[in-house]
Amino acid sequence: MILYLHGFRSSPSSYKARLLAEALAERGRQREWACPQLPASPRAAMTLAEGLARDMLAPSHAAGRELTLVGSSLGGYYATWLAERLGCRAALLNPVVHAARDLATQVGEHLSYHDGQPFTFTTDHVEELKAYAVARITRPGRYYLLAATGDEVLDWREMRDHYPGARQHIIEGGDHGISDFGRYLPEVLDFADAAANEESSPG
């Protein structure tokens, strides 16, 4: 199962989210996919995301499947906190590491990328981000990092250093949105499916 958490100003209509949704649909696994529209408020976004994650972890949802969080940019910051809190796996796509620092520059009025809907990001929202900081991951084997050295928004070295011991794929070049994500889609799906295989293996 995959719960996808999109980035700042993004939505479930993002390129990466659509590719993942289509891949699961092709496998007849639509029920194992969720990608909510996250509110601008980090507190509200995390309340929504954690509620969905716990629903997906419930035995009645998809027996035999473990949950993998996939987080892009700010969604990667959220996914890391949820992975630590719930003990599930997380695949991180150019994740924000220092959200309060980096998003402080975004206070003001914005339009969502995909539907043009206006929203306001406030100083209170920046403060809310601090509650979801993870100083150090505790189970590196449950993380997968996809980071691009050509990320024009974030420093890939901070991502690399924040997930020591995790499976890492550092893309030479690339961009923040990972515009060629289709090349790396199989890796993300393999990582998610490995969780279910581990759960079902004997011993």
C-alpha positions in Angstrom: 0.0 0.0 0.0 1.2 3.5 -0.8 0.2 6.8 0.8 1.6 9.6 -1.3 2.3 13.0 0.3 2.8 15.8 -2.2 5.0 18.9 -1.8 4.4 22.6 -1.2 1.9 24.1 -3.8 1.5 20.6 -5.3 -1.5 18.3 -5.4 -2.7 14.7 -6.2 -2.5 15.8 -9.9 1.3 16.0 -9.8 3.3 14.0 -12.3 4.9 11.7 -9.8 1.6 11.0 -8.0 -0.2 10.2 -11.3 2.5 7.8 -12.4 2.4 5.9 -9.2 -1.4 5.8 -9.2 -1.5 4.5 -12.8 1.1 1.9 -12.0 -0.9 0.5 -9.1 -4.1 0.7 -11.2 -2.4 -1.4 -13.9 -1.7 -4.0 -11.3 -5.3 -4.0 -10.1 -4.2 -2.5 -6.8 -6.2 0.8 -6.7 -7.4 0.0 -3.2 -3.8 0.2 -2.0 -3.3 3.8 -3.1 -4.2 7.1 -1.4 -3.1 10.7 -2.2 -4.9 13.4 -0.3 -4.9 17.1 -1.1 -2.9 18.4 1.9 -4.0 21.7 3.5 -1.5 24.6 3.8 -1.5 24.2 7.6 1.1 21.6 8.5 -0.9 20.6 11.6 -4.0 20.0 9.5 -2.0 18.2 6.8 -0.5 15.9 9.3 -3.8 15.2 11.1 -5.2 14.2 7.7 -2.2 12.2 6.7 -1.9 10.3 10.0 -5.6 9.5 10.0 -5.3 8.0 6.5 -2.2 6.1 7.3 -3.8 4.5 10.4 -6.8 3.6 8.3 -4.6 1.9 5.7 -2.7 0.1 8.4 -6.0 -1.4 9.8 -6.3 -5.1 9.1 -9.5 -4.7 7.3 -8.0 -2.4 4.6 -5.6 -4.6 2.7 -4.6 -7.8 4.5 -1.0 -8.9 3.9 0.2 -5.5 2.6 2.4 -3.1 4.6 2.1 0.6 4.2 4.8 2.6 2.5 4.8 6.4 2.6 6.0 8.2 -0.5 6.8 11.8 0.2 7.9 14.5 -2.3 9.7 17.7 -1.1 7.7 18.9 1.9 5.8 15.6 1.7 9.1 13.9 2.4 9.5 15.9 5.6 6.0 14.8 6.6 6.6 11.2 5.6 9.7 11.0 7.7 7.9 12.0 10.8 5.0 9.6 10.1 7.4 6.8 9.4 9.1 7.3 12.8 5.7 7.6 14.5 4.0 4.6 12.9 7.0 2.4 12.1 6.3 2.1 8.4 8.5 2.5 5.4 9.1 5.8 3.6 10.4 6.6 0.1 11.6 10.2 -0.1 11.8 12.1 -3.3 14.0 15.2 -2.9 12.7 15.7 0.6 12.8 18.9 2.6 15.1 18.3 5.6 14.8 21.7 7.4 11.3 22.7 6.7 10.8 25.6 9.1 14.0 27.2 7.8 13.3 26.6 4.1 9.6 27.4 4.1 10.0 30.6 6.1 10.8 32.2 2.7 7.4 31.2 1.4 5.2 33.1 3.8 2.5 34.9 1.8 -0.1 34.3 -0.9 0.3 31.5 -3.4 -1.5 29.6 -6.2 -1.5 25.8 -6.3 0.5 24.5 -9.3 -2.2 22.3 -10.9 -5.5 24.0 -10.3 -4.5 27.6 -9.6 -6.4 27.7 -6.3 -5.2 30.5 -4.0 -3.9 29.8 -0.5 -2.1 31.6 2.2 1.0 30.3 4.0 1.6 32.1 7.3 4.2 32.5 10.0 2.0 30.3 12.2 2.3 27.6 9.6 6.1 27.9 9.7 5.9 27.4 13.5 3.7 24.4 13.1 6.4 22.8 10.9 8.8 22.6 13.8 6.7 20.0 15.6 7.4 17.5 12.8 11.2 17.8 12.7 13.0 14.4 13.0 16.5 15.0 14.3 17.7 11.5 13.5 16.0 8.5 11.8 16.0 5.4 14.0 15.6 2.6 11.4 17.6 3.4 8.3 16.6 0.2 6.6 13.0 1.4 6.3 14.0 4.4 4.2 14.7 5.0 0.5 16.0 8.3 -0.7 15.9 9.5 -4.2 17.8 12.8 -4.4 19.0 14.8 -7.4 22.2 16.8 -7.4 20.7 19.2 -9.8 17.8 20.1 -7.4 17.4 23.8 -7.9 15.4 24.3 -4.7 17.0 22.1 -2.0 20.6 20.9 -1.2 20.9 17.2 -2.0 23.8 16.9 0.4 21.5 17.7 3.3 19.2 14.9 2.2 22.0 12.4 1.9 23.4 13.3 5.3 19.9 13.2 7.0 19.3 9.6 6.0 22.6 7.8 6.9 22.4 4.0 6.3 19.3 4.3 4.2 19.1 3.0 0.7 20.0 6.0 -1.4 19.9 6.7 -5.1 21.6 10.0 -5.9 20.8 11.2 -9.4 23.5 13.1 -11.1 21.9 16.2 -12.4 18.1 16.1 -12.6 15.8 18.7 -11.0 13.7 19.3 -7.9 10.5 17.8 -9.5 12.4 14.8 -10.8 10.9 15.3 -14.2 12.2 11.9 -15.4 10.6 10.1 -12.5 9.4 7.4 -14.8 12.9 6.1 -14.9 12.9 5.6 -11.1 9.3 4.4 -10.7 10.3 0.7 -10.6 12.7 1.3 -7.8 10.1 3.0 -5.7 7.6 0.2 -6.4 10.2 -2.4 -5.6 10.9 -0.7 -2.3 7.2 -0.6 -1.4 6.7 -4.3 -2.4 9.7 -5.4 -0.4 7.9 -4.4 2.7 5.1 -6.8 2.0 7.6 -9.5 1.2 9.4 -9.0 4.4 6.2 -9.2 6.4 5.2 -12.5 4.7 8.6 -14.2 4.8 9.1 -16.9 7.5 11.3 -16.3 10.5 
